[in-house]
């Protein structure tokens, strides 16, 4: 995929912004999966994501002005952005760039004017983090072009803040982090409290991971995400009133009757149950992934799915139907990934099952919901990088 629309994007760039002696540079950021550790990255939990070979790419060239001229290929729209920067409700895609510039400047750098064209192939709303890829590739392209000293980890944090402050989703750090530091064929285990992480190499042998896109995106996604986060925060406040030593909901290890005495609402109790049980499942997956015990990994994935669906309540009928059907068809493991309310299911299974599962599920899903589903195979890939045109 190294040549994906590179030349075509260069031609588009030069016809929109003009040709000069200095050609733009091309930067590319991957999508991500998360093997386990869902909805815990804003609660100090451990997550196990990997970068995959879908991507967002930008061409960027300084323009010797104070302004930013931006073109999105997907929206077929050109916008000129001037300071002071503020969220733009007319062209929401511009907020990702404005937010990143704003956050880089908060760290003491001045970002000169530039021309930028963005393109990509991460299906939006699929739960594969097209937004985080856009933020990280923008931050990385600015840092490389203007020679700012910012580490990959700092670029990830800048991207997260852009999303929190400009776009308005109070997301955690997982997506931007793996997109910044990902490595081919490895996933990482990331402690989202300390930001310490370890690469894990695993050989799937005759197993494979693949994705199924439900092609549904429920509109309550962002507001419900922020609501779940605040339910977790209020649960922790109540637990701390009785057990002041806990600093993160993820670390709470109380019995059901101890939790009962903290006077949580029904919702707060269910959210806490998901978050704390996810801690145990994540340990199981880390232990069994490297040793190749994929049956254990798969069963933890199914358990996480039902916990996200019943306790955290971020699934939807279409996604539950897919996971339930996969269970009945005998796959090794499957679960929704990402924020929820639609998007993709991650599947772990032996390679020889694929064609039969694809055929069966395409038919039954279409019959039930009158929507087509897509199957994606992928490679675990490197994080953000420059690509030679
Ligand atoms: C979205 C967010 C992440 C994370 C996941 C759920 O992808 O961007 O920070 O919270 O949802 O695990």
Boltz pocket constraint, residues with backbone or C-beta under 6 A from the ligand:
constraints:
  - pocket:
      binder: B
      contacts: [[A, 37], [A, 38], [A, 39], [A, 40], [A, 41], [A, 42], [A, 127], [A, 129], [A, 171], [A, 172], [A, 173], [A, 174], [A, 175], [A, 338], [A, 339], [A, 340]]
      max_distance: 6.0
